[in-house]
Structure formats: C-alpha cells, structure tokens
Amino acid sequence: MSRSSPNYSIAALMKYARREPWEAVLGASMEAHLEPASAETGLSVEEINEELGEDWQGPVFGCAFEHALTLEIEPDGRNLVDDYLKRRGWSESRSNVVYLNALRHSVLSLYLVSEVVPGRSMQLEDILRGGDPVEVIEHSATQLLVQGDVIAARVMEVEGVHLLSGGMLPFRAIGRDDCVLEILREWHQRRDPGDALPEDAQLRELAPLICTRWLVNGLVSSGRAEPPQLLNADGEEMLFHHIDFPLAKGTRVAEVSRLLSAAGWLMLADDGAWLWVPEDAAKAQGETGGVRILGDVTLSQRRLIAQVNSTDRALEIIDRLHELLGDRIGEPDVSVDALEPWLDDDASEDGTDDLSAISVDEAERVVHAALTEHYRATLDMRLPALGGVTPRTAATSEAGRVKVEAWLRSLEEGATKSGGPISTYDFTWLWEALGLRGRHH
C-alpha cells in the first residue's frame, strides 16, 4: 500500500485508535451503531451477522469508525484525527492530511443516486439537507449503483473534488421508503429552530440512527424483522377504529344532522357524511384541498358511524360526539383493525387466521385511506428532496415541477413493487392536486 494513498492513512489511524482514550470512543461508537438494531429486532448481534452475512460487517464498522473520527470528547474537546495528526502528521503526505481533515469534519447523510457513469462518477442529491445535486467521483460504487438508489454516505470535498468516504450503506428496495421516512421524521424533529446546535452537529448525531435503519432495512428485506411501525400524520400508531353509535329511541335523524353540520370541527362532505378536520379548516366548507382529514362520520336512520385511524383519535371523537349529541346516541361498539396483517404476504390461508375473512376490497379501502391521509399531509411538508420546499410550492415553477414529477413517479413505482393493497393505490389525485394532471403518463 502506497504511503501516499488515503487507505494507508486510514490503516495507520485504525492502529492509532487502539490506544486510550480512542479505543473506548471507538467501542462506544460501535455499540451505538449496533445495539439499537439488536434491541428493535430481538436479534443478537451474532444473529444479525448470520442473517445479513459478512458483507454487512465492513460497512457497519466503517460507519462506526468514521463516526468516531468526528467526535470530540470532554472536557477539552479532543478528537482522534486531531490527536493523530498532531503526533504523526509529519509522516503523512499533504494530500492525505487534507483527506483526513475532510473526514474529521464530514457528516453521514442520505442521498438519492442519479446520472451514474459506471466506473467514473454519479450525481448525488442530499435527501435530508436538500440543495443542488453534486457530482461525486467514484470507481467501485458506481459499478453497483443505479439511478433511483438511496445510500447513506459521507460526501467530502477534497481539493475541489467530491469524494465518498469508505463507509457507504446502500438501502435495499424492500422496506426502504419506510426507513427513509423514519430518518426524515427524526431529522425534522432534531432541526427544531430552538435548538442551539448547528445543522452539521445535529446531522452528526443522527449517524447511529441512520445505520440502525440500514440494518433494519436489510433484515426487513430478508424477512427477519418487521417493517417500521406505521404511524399516522400525528405520529400515532396506525390502528383503524370503526365506532358504531346507536341512535336513541325517538331521536330524529334531521336533528342529529343539523347538530353535526353546525359543529365547528366537522365539514359536510356529502348527504349524511362529514369529515373531521381542524376547526379553522371547517369554516371553509367544501374546500378540502390541503386540509388534514382526521376521520369521517356517517349518519343513517338508526346509526351514527365514525372512522379514525388511531386510538387517540378514537377516544377524542367519542368524547366529542357524546358532548355534541348527548343522550341522542348510546354507547358505541368499537372494532379495531391493524394495517400490518393485511400487508403480510404470509398471512394464513387455511381459514384459521381471524383476518382471513377480511375481503380484499375492505383491506384496500383501509390501506388506501391511510395512504391518502399521509400524502395529503405530505403535500404541505417541506421535503429536502424538493429543495426544502413543499410539493405545492415546488409545483409552481417549471424546475420544481420536474422534481415533483420524479417524486410522484418514485411513489408510484414503489407502490407497484410493494404488492398487496398498496400496489393498487391510485396516485392520480396527487397529480391533480398539484396541477400536473396533463403531465401524468
């Protein structure tokens, strides 16, 4: 190995890290990258190793090692790379010193791959931080990756050229979108404007979580772990509640209908049907574009039925309807269905599973309702993949529309590949909501 190669410096740095306090720092980083995935899946580190094979060890160690290179320890803010260069920098070439300093200040982020030139270069767009795509010079990874892949990596600018560090994590297609959404959700939470940490420091703290999600993504793909928990737009576990109130004897349907229509939190959607929406949105009757729908209520001659997708919402709407209607309704019958079993390709087919009696149409109805709620909220979320603006805003410019179209097509492609009820979801309404109906092919 040439002394002028960055690999020589990395090998020397690994050897240097065997001394204290750096050995303890590296050990803590390894634990932070491995233990959460073990706890989440119920698999030991050895079982994860056995399931994913030896190929995962190198990337995980690389990520944990590179994360340790960015850490500063108290009380004096010492850093492994700084310490190494202070004591051994005289033995390193100038270009290797530049490389090590770039690695010391690097951050792990998620990137969308495009414009791959095998053996030479690719374009990477930062999913978490947004911004313009950058051209990365890379030999080996560009022979494995294709446009549309998602990777976790450290992109470093070294003497005017963008390079990848050694610890790259490619996400597998199955379960990938759920993992990416969970990382995005955590990233948005950490970027609270009130947080005093600069953006790079916040993202640096996210590195172990990104690695955990990559490990879980691999285990989901192999069938050894459950997909991440499905949550609604409020971050609540997705559980579909069918709440059936009987109308009290002598109650007039017209009176119940009048009270429902006058409620500040219900929007009339159709004859005998209302949408539960935020109270300020209910004032704009009939204008549902961009409005978060929390549930729905339907009224018949004998029954009032509410449907929501979380336990918290179920408890709230029961209280709201009792307060609104009083003794005009009785105590409800509540049934609860989880979404996950309907997405399980291995569900029992011998009739012994309680869910085997659920029709395909009913499964699709519930799954599609959940997707609609999620995407309706997403239309007004600032997405890093769209340059940090919402899909609605991006769709107002030609350059933004190109990005939005790519985003929509990736959603459609992912749904088609997923199988089950998700694969039949119709995204046409999303294109129409963004004014892109004529561009949908």
C-alpha positions as CSV (number, residue, x, y, z in Angstrom):
1,M,0.0,0.0,0.0
2,S,1.5,3.4,-1.1
3,R,2.1,5.8,1.7
4,S,0.5,8.5,-0.5
5,S,-2.8,6.6,-0.6
6,P,-5.6,7.7,1.8
7,N,-6.0,4.0,2.6
8,Y,-2.6,4.0,4.1
9,S,-3.6,6.8,6.4
10,I,-6.8,5.1,7.4
11,A,-4.9,1.9,8.3
12,A,-2.5,3.9,10.4
13,L,-5.3,5.8,12.1
14,M,-7.1,2.5,12.9
15,K,-3.9,1.3,14.6
16,Y,-3.5,4.5,16.4
17,A,-7.1,4.2,17.7
18,R,-6.1,1.1,19.7
19,R,-4.7,3.4,22.5
20,E,-6.8,5.1,25.1
21,P,-9.0,7.1,25.2
22,W,-9.7,6.4,21.5
23,E,-10.3,2.6,21.9
24,A,-13.1,3.4,24.3
25,V,-14.5,6.1,21.9
26,L,-14.5,3.6,19.0
27,G,-16.1,0.9,21.2
28,A,-18.9,3.3,22.2
29,S,-19.5,4.2,18.6
30,M,-19.7,0.6,17.6
31,E,-22.2,-0.1,20.3
32,A,-24.3,2.9,19.3
33,H,-24.4,1.6,15.7
34,L,-25.3,-2.0,16.6
35,E,-27.2,-2.2,19.8
36,P,-30.4,-0.3,18.7
37,A,-31.0,-2.6,15.8
38,S,-30.5,-5.6,18.0
39,A,-32.9,-4.3,20.6
40,E,-35.5,-3.4,17.9
41,T,-35.4,-6.7,16.1
42,G,-34.9,-9.0,19.1
43,L,-31.8,-10.5,17.3
44,S,-28.4,-10.6,18.9
45,V,-25.5,-9.0,17.1
46,E,-24.3,-12.5,16.2
47,E,-27.7,-13.4,14.7
48,I,-27.8,-10.2,12.7
49,N,-24.3,-11.1,11.4
50,E,-25.6,-14.6,10.5
51,E,-28.7,-13.2,8.7
52,L,-27.1,-10.5,6.7
53,G,-23.8,-12.2,6.0
54,E,-20.3,-11.0,6.3
55,D,-20.9,-8.2,3.8
56,W,-22.6,-6.0,6.5
57,Q,-19.6,-6.1,8.9
58,G,-17.3,-3.9,6.8
59,P,-19.9,-1.1,6.1
60,V,-21.1,-1.0,9.7
61,F,-17.5,-1.0,11.1
62,G,-16.6,1.7,8.5
63,C,-19.5,3.9,9.5
64,A,-18.9,3.4,13.2
65,F,-15.2,4.2,12.8
66,E,-15.8,7.2,10.6
67,H,-18.4,8.5,13.2
68,A,-15.7,8.1,15.9
69,L,-13.4,10.2,13.8
70,T,-15.8,13.2,14.0
71,L,-16.4,13.0,17.8
72,E,-15.0,15.4,20.4
73,I,-14.5,14.2,23.9
74,E,-14.8,16.2,27.1
75,P,-13.5,18.1,28.9
76,D,-11.2,19.6,26.3
77,G,-12.8,18.7,23.0
78,R,-10.1,16.3,21.9
79,N,-10.6,14.5,18.6
80,L,-9.0,11.3,17.3
81,V,-7.9,12.8,13.9
82,D,-6.6,15.9,15.5
83,D,-4.6,13.9,18.0
84,Y,-3.2,11.6,15.4
85,L,-2.1,14.5,13.1
86,K,-0.6,16.3,16.0
87,R,1.6,13.3,16.8
88,R,2.0,11.6,13.4
89,G,1.1,14.2,10.9
90,W,4.8,14.6,10.0
91,S,4.6,11.1,8.3
92,E,1.6,11.9,6.1
93,S,1.6,13.5,2.7
94,R,-0.1,16.8,2.3
95,S,-3.0,15.3,0.3
96,N,-3.6,12.7,3.0
97,V,-3.7,15.4,5.7
98,V,-6.3,17.2,3.6
99,Y,-8.3,14.0,3.2
100,L,-8.2,13.2,7.0
101,N,-9.3,16.7,7.9
102,A,-12.2,16.4,5.4
103,L,-13.2,13.1,7.0
104,R,-12.9,14.5,10.5
105,H,-15.5,17.2,9.6
106,S,-17.7,15.0,7.5
107,V,-21.3,14.1,8.2
108,L,-23.3,11.0,7.2
109,S,-26.5,11.8,5.2
110,L,-28.9,10.2,2.9
111,Y,-28.5,10.6,-0.9
112,L,-30.6,9.9,-4.0
113,V,-28.4,8.5,-6.8
114,S,-28.8,9.7,-10.4
115,E,-26.8,10.0,-13.6
116,V,-24.5,7.1,-12.9
117,V,-21.4,6.7,-15.1
118,P,-20.1,3.2,-14.2
119,G,-16.5,3.3,-13.0
120,R,-16.3,7.0,-13.1
121,S,-19.0,9.2,-11.4
122,M,-22.5,9.8,-10.3
123,Q,-24.8,12.6,-9.2
124,L,-26.0,12.6,-5.5
125,E,-28.9,14.7,-4.1
126,D,-29.0,15.1,-0.3
127,I,-32.4,13.9,0.8
128,L,-32.0,15.4,4.3
129,R,-30.5,18.8,3.6
130,G,-31.6,19.5,0.1
131,G,-29.6,21.7,-2.2
132,D,-28.3,21.0,-5.7
133,P,-27.0,17.6,-6.7
134,V,-23.3,17.2,-6.6
135,E,-21.1,15.1,-8.9
136,V,-19.1,12.5,-7.0
137,I,-16.0,10.9,-8.4
138,E,-16.2,7.2,-7.5
139,H,-15.0,4.0,-9.2
140,S,-16.3,0.9,-7.4
141,A,-19.7,2.1,-6.1
142,T,-20.7,3.4,-9.5
143,Q,-20.5,-0.2,-10.8
144,L,-23.1,-1.4,-8.3
145,L,-25.5,1.5,-8.0
146,V,-28.2,2.7,-10.5
147,Q,-30.4,5.7,-10.8
148,G,-33.0,5.9,-8.1
149,D,-31.0,4.0,-5.4
150,V,-30.7,5.5,-1.9
151,I,-27.5,5.4,0.0
152,A,-26.2,6.7,3.3
153,A,-22.7,8.1,2.8
154,R,-20.2,10.9,3.6
155,V,-19.6,13.2,0.7
156,M,-16.4,15.1,1.2
157,E,-14.9,17.9,-0.9
158,V,-11.1,17.3,-1.2
159,E,-9.1,19.8,-3.2
160,G,-12.2,20.8,-5.3
161,V,-13.4,17.2,-6.0
162,H,-16.3,15.5,-4.3
163,L,-15.4,12.0,-3.0
164,L,-17.1,9.3,-0.9
165,S,-15.6,8.0,2.3
166,G,-15.3,4.3,2.8
167,G,-18.4,3.7,4.9
168,M,-21.3,3.6,2.3
169,L,-24.6,2.0,3.1
170,P,-26.9,1.1,0.2
171,F,-30.6,0.7,1.2
172,R,-32.5,-2.3,-0.2
173,A,-35.7,-1.6,-2.1
174,I,-38.0,-3.6,0.2
175,G,-38.9,-1.5,3.2
176,R,-36.6,1.3,2.1
177,D,-39.2,4.0,1.9
178,D,-40.4,3.4,5.5
179,C,-36.8,3.6,6.7
180,V,-36.1,6.8,4.9
181,L,-39.4,8.4,6.2
182,E,-38.4,7.5,9.7
183,I,-35.0,9.1,9.3
184,L,-36.6,12.2,7.8
185,R,-39.1,12.4,10.7
186,E,-36.3,12.2,13.2
187,W,-34.2,14.7,11.3
188,H,-37.1,17.2,11.2
189,Q,-37.5,16.8,15.0
190,R,-33.8,17.4,15.6
191,R,-33.9,20.6,13.5
192,D,-36.1,22.4,15.9
193,P,-35.4,26.1,15.4
194,G,-34.9,26.5,19.1
195,D,-32.0,24.0,19.1
196,A,-28.7,25.8,19.6
197,L,-26.7,23.1,17.7
198,P,-25.6,24.0,14.1
199,E,-27.0,21.8,11.3
200,D,-23.9,19.7,10.8
201,A,-23.7,18.9,14.5
202,Q,-27.4,17.8,14.5
203,L,-26.8,15.6,11.5
204,R,-23.7,14.2,13.0
205,E,-25.7,13.0,16.0
206,L,-28.1,11.2,13.6
207,A,-25.4,8.8,12.2
208,P,-26.1,5.9,14.5
209,L,-29.8,6.1,13.8
210,I,-29.1,6.0,10.0
211,C,-27.0,2.9,10.5
212,T,-29.7,1.3,12.6
213,R,-32.3,1.9,9.9
214,W,-30.0,0.5,7.3
215,L,-29.6,-2.7,9.4
216,V,-33.3,-3.0,9.9
217,N,-33.9,-2.4,6.2
218,G,-31.6,-5.3,5.4
219,L,-33.4,-7.5,8.0
220,V,-36.9,-6.5,6.7
221,S,-35.7,-7.4,3.2
222,S,-34.6,-10.8,4.4
223,G,-37.8,-11.4,6.3
224,R,-36.2,-11.5,9.7
225,A,-37.6,-8.2,11.0
226,E,-41.0,-6.4,10.9
227,P,-41.2,-3.2,8.9
228,P,-41.1,0.0,11.0
229,Q,-44.3,0.8,12.9
230,L,-46.8,2.5,10.7
231,L,-47.8,5.9,12.1
232,N,-50.4,8.5,11.1
233,A,-49.7,12.1,10.4
234,D,-49.8,12.9,14.2
235,G,-47.1,10.2,14.9
236,E,-49.7,7.8,16.4
237,E,-49.7,4.1,15.8
238,M,-52.0,3.3,12.8
239,L,-55.0,1.4,14.2
240,F,-58.2,1.7,12.3
241,H,-61.3,2.2,14.6
242,H,-64.8,1.6,13.4
243,I,-67.1,3.3,16.0
244,D,-70.8,2.5,15.8
245,F,-73.2,4.6,17.9
246,P,-76.9,3.5,18.1
247,L,-79.4,6.4,17.9
248,A,-81.5,6.6,21.0
249,K,-85.2,5.7,20.7
250,G,-87.2,8.7,19.5
251,T,-84.2,10.6,18.2
252,R,-84.8,12.5,14.9
253,V,-82.2,12.0,12.2
254,A,-82.8,15.5,10.9
255,E,-81.9,17.0,14.3
256,V,-78.7,14.9,14.6
257,S,-77.8,16.0,11.1
258,R,-78.3,19.7,11.9
259,L,-76.1,19.4,15.0
260,L,-73.3,17.7,13.1
261,S,-73.4,20.3,10.3
262,A,-73.2,23.1,12.9
263,A,-70.2,21.6,14.7
264,G,-67.0,23.7,14.3
265,W,-64.9,20.6,13.7
266,L,-66.9,18.8,11.1
267,M,-67.1,19.6,7.4
268,L,-70.1,18.5,5.3
269,A,-68.7,16.1,2.6
270,D,-71.9,14.6,1.2
271,D,-75.5,13.9,2.2
272,G,-75.3,12.2,5.5
273,A,-71.4,12.3,5.6
274,W,-69.0,14.6,7.4
275,L,-65.2,14.9,7.6
276,W,-63.5,15.6,10.9
277,V,-61.0,18.4,10.2
278,P,-59.1,21.0,12.3
279,E,-61.6,23.6,13.4
280,D,-60.2,26.5,11.4
281,A,-60.5,24.4,8.3
282,A,-64.1,23.5,8.9
283,K,-65.1,27.1,8.4
284,A,-64.2,26.8,4.7
285,Q,-67.0,24.4,3.9
286,G,-66.3,22.2,0.9
287,E,-62.7,23.4,0.3
288,T,-60.8,20.2,1.2
289,G,-57.6,20.8,-0.8
290,G,-54.7,20.7,1.6
291,V,-56.9,20.1,4.7
292,R,-55.9,17.4,7.1
293,I,-58.7,14.9,7.5
294,L,-58.7,13.3,10.9
295,G,-61.6,11.0,10.4
296,D,-65.1,10.7,9.0
297,V,-68.7,10.5,10.3
298,T,-71.7,9.0,8.5
299,L,-75.4,9.1,9.6
300,S,-78.1,6.6,8.7
301,Q,-81.7,6.1,10.0
302,R,-80.6,4.1,13.1
303,R,-76.8,4.5,13.4
304,L,-74.0,7.1,13.6
305,I,-70.6,5.7,12.5
306,A,-67.2,7.3,13.0
307,Q,-64.0,6.0,11.5
308,V,-60.5,7.1,12.5
309,N,-57.0,5.6,12.3
310,S,-55.6,5.8,15.8
311,T,-56.6,5.1,19.4
312,D,-56.1,8.7,20.5
313,R,-58.4,10.0,17.7
314,A,-61.0,7.3,18.6
315,L,-61.1,8.4,22.2
316,E,-61.3,12.1,21.2
317,I,-64.1,11.7,18.6
318,I,-66.2,9.5,21.1
319,D,-65.9,12.4,23.6
320,R,-66.7,15.0,21.0
321,L,-69.8,13.2,19.7
322,H,-71.1,12.5,23.2
323,E,-70.6,16.2,24.1
324,L,-72.3,17.3,20.9
325,L,-75.2,14.9,20.8
326,G,-75.8,14.0,24.4
327,D,-78.4,11.3,25.1
328,R,-79.4,11.3,21.4
329,I,-76.8,8.5,20.9
330,G,-75.9,5.5,23.1
331,E,-72.6,3.9,24.0
332,P,-70.7,2.8,20.8
333,D,-69.5,-0.6,19.7
334,V,-65.8,-0.2,18.7
335,S,-63.8,-2.5,16.5
336,V,-60.1,-2.1,15.9
337,D,-58.1,-3.4,12.9
338,A,-54.3,-3.1,12.4
339,L,-52.9,-2.4,9.0
340,E,-49.8,-4.6,9.2
341,P,-51.6,-8.1,8.9
342,W,-53.1,-7.1,5.6
343,L,-49.7,-6.3,4.2
344,D,-48.3,-9.7,5.3
345,D,-47.8,-12.0,2.3
346,D,-47.5,-14.9,4.7
347,A,-51.0,-14.5,6.3
348,S,-52.7,-17.7,7.0
349,E,-54.7,-19.2,4.1
350,D,-56.2,-22.1,5.9
351,G,-59.0,-20.2,7.5
352,T,-57.6,-20.3,11.0
353,D,-56.4,-16.7,10.9
354,D,-59.1,-14.3,12.2
355,L,-58.1,-11.9,9.4
356,S,-58.7,-14.4,6.6
357,A,-62.3,-13.4,6.5
358,I,-61.5,-9.8,5.6
359,S,-62.3,-9.1,2.0
360,V,-59.7,-7.7,-0.4
361,D,-61.9,-4.7,-1.0
362,E,-62.1,-3.9,2.7
363,A,-58.3,-4.2,3.1
364,E,-57.8,-1.9,0.1
365,R,-60.3,0.6,1.5
366,V,-58.5,0.9,4.8
367,V,-54.9,0.9,3.4
368,H,-55.9,3.4,0.7
369,A,-57.5,5.7,3.3
370,A,-54.3,5.7,5.3
371,L,-52.2,6.5,2.3
372,T,-54.4,9.3,1.3
373,E,-54.2,10.9,4.7
374,H,-50.4,10.5,4.7
375,Y,-49.9,12.0,1.2
376,R,-52.5,14.8,1.9
377,A,-50.3,15.9,4.8
378,T,-47.1,15.4,2.8
379,L,-48.3,18.0,0.2
380,D,-47.7,20.7,2.7
381,M,-44.5,19.4,4.2
382,R,-41.1,20.8,3.4
383,L,-39.3,18.0,1.7
384,P,-35.5,18.0,1.4
385,A,-35.7,16.1,-1.9
386,L,-37.6,19.1,-3.3
387,G,-35.0,21.6,-2.1
388,G,-36.6,22.2,1.2
389,V,-40.0,23.4,-0.1
390,T,-43.4,21.7,-0.1
391,P,-44.7,19.8,-3.1
392,R,-47.4,22.5,-3.6
393,T,-44.7,25.3,-3.7
394,A,-42.3,23.3,-5.9
395,A,-45.1,22.6,-8.5
396,T,-45.4,26.4,-9.1
397,S,-42.2,26.5,-11.1
398,E,-41.0,24.5,-14.1
399,A,-37.8,23.4,-12.4
400,G,-39.8,22.4,-9.4
401,R,-42.4,20.5,-11.4
402,V,-39.6,18.3,-12.9
403,K,-38.6,17.4,-9.3
404,V,-42.2,16.9,-8.2
405,E,-42.9,14.6,-11.2
406,A,-39.8,12.5,-10.3
407,W,-41.0,12.3,-6.7
408,L,-44.5,11.2,-7.7
409,R,-43.2,8.6,-10.2
410,S,-41.0,7.2,-7.5
411,L,-44.0,6.9,-5.2
412,E,-46.0,5.1,-7.9
413,E,-43.1,2.8,-8.7
414,G,-42.6,1.9,-5.0
415,A,-46.3,1.2,-4.5
416,T,-46.4,-1.1,-7.6
417,K,-43.4,-3.1,-6.4
418,S,-44.7,-3.5,-2.9
419,G,-47.6,-5.8,-3.7
420,G,-50.8,-6.2,-1.7
421,P,-53.3,-3.4,-1.2
422,I,-50.7,-0.7,-1.6
423,S,-50.0,-1.8,-5.2
424,T,-53.5,-0.8,-6.3
425,Y,-53.4,2.7,-4.9
426,D,-54.3,5.4,-7.4
427,F,-52.0,8.4,-7.2
428,T,-53.9,10.4,-9.9
429,W,-55.5,12.7,-7.3
430,L,-52.0,13.8,-6.1
431,W,-51.0,14.8,-9.7
432,E,-54.3,16.7,-10.0
433,A,-53.9,18.4,-6.6
434,L,-50.5,19.7,-7.8
435,G,-51.8,20.9,-11.1
436,L,-49.9,18.2,-13.0
437,R,-52.8,16.2,-14.4
438,G,-51.7,16.7,-18.0
439,R,-48.2,15.5,-17.2
440,H,-49.2,12.2,-15.7
441,H,-48.4,9.4,-18.1
